[in-house]
Amino acid sequence: LSLHGLTQTGSNMMQFSGFNTYADQYNFIVVYPDGINNSWNVGFTGGSTANDVGFLSALIDTLHAHYGIDLNRVYSTGFSNGGFMSYRLACELSGRIAAIASVAGTMTDGAWGSCQPSRDMPVMHIHGTNDFVVFYNGGFGNKSVAQVLELWRGFGNCPSNAVVADLPDLV
């Protein structure tokens, strides 16, 4: 699952992610669903209220029925609002999602407080420290990157010293 950001579409995500090239090369299926009104229901006040967890779970079932996907190897990645949604899936569909990767999306206060995955969940998080939309240090109803990673570190009983790699600003 490759989930778009707020105001974007699955088509936008397909164009800038480049995942189709990798899917062809490494023989996997990637889908780019559209959230209602270009948004995923991650718990923000005024945001989408659609049952996106149910929709994405049904999408997994459909992919399995039509293409025989391996239900033990379903992954979710997302940008911004799609990253928030990937975290929500990790919390609420941990029995169906193998791992997640979020780019520039953390967790809402509500999702963070109610998250109870049923198993350890591999998580990759990519986030710019100067992000002016989803602040690295949290605020406006979402948790900081450090808080989110600490939550998932605790779920997975990972070592307390994370591996952090600072990369040069190439923009």
QUIHU-V937901 format. One record per run of one state. SS is the DSSP state (alpha for helix, beta for strand, coil for the rest). FROM is the first residue (numbers start at 1). TO is the last residue. If there is no record, write none. Layout:
ss	from	to
SS	FROM	TO
SS	FROM	TO
This chain:
ss	from	to
coil	1	1
beta	2	3
coil	4	9
alpha	10	17
coil	18	18
alpha	19	26
coil	27	35
alpha	36	38
coil	39	51
alpha	52	67
coil	68	74
beta	75	79
coil	80	80
alpha	81	92
coil	93	98
beta	99	103
coil	104	107
beta	108	108
alpha	109	114
coil	115	121
beta	122	126
coil	127	138
beta	139	139
coil	140	141
beta	142	142
coil	143	144
alpha	145	156
coil	157	171
